[in-house]
Amino acid sequence: MTWVLSDSGTKTATVAGTATFTNGSAVISMTNTFAANDLVTFTTTGSLPTNFATGTTYYVISTGLSGSQFEVSATQGGSAISAGSAGSGTQTAYPEHVLAADTNNGTFVLEVDAHNMAMGDLVEIRVYTITLSGGATLQAWKGTYQHTQINAKKIAPPVASDQSITCTVKQLAGTGRAFAWKMLRI
């Protein structure tokens, strides 16, 4: 059995934070390190703008994407969603950064270096797969880590996939940290 490097890199996570919507606009203001196809969910202390729902996963699109703003779609590569109102209360965005995605048939392992984590940090590492062609992308594994890590090398269990696999990092609290990572395939 030989492991092959499928993908690798370093990602600095955006921590969950306040997002500002403008009525009639698709632009959402928030300091971020998003890339196209990253995921985001929203919560609120009041009501989200019309056209958005709490707990729904949205996809960041390349249109209007910068370090201070982003736009989202209901589907990967879809059209931007405009806010039908400004909403009320405080809107919080929960970014989930895609580290790697692969459509090859194989067994995959994700490794993440969490040595940069500090007191107050809360991070989730997730692996998603599709069971059957045309099916939904579902979470297959999640590891949750908090504060400074004694054993900093985090390794997801082997996940078999013949459709697609996507690996993400989501930082819920603390300071945005840089995570070196790699995905291996048999």
Secondary structure, 3 states (H helix, E strand, C coil): CCCEEEEEEEEECCECEECEECCCCCCEECCCCCCCCCEEEEEECCECCCCCCCCCCEEEECCCCCCCEEEEECCCCCCCCCCCCCCECCEEEEEEEEEEEECCCEEEEEEEECCCCCCCCEEEEEEEEECCCCCCEEEEEEEEEECCCCCCEEECCCEEECCCEEEEEEEEECCCCEEEEEEEEC
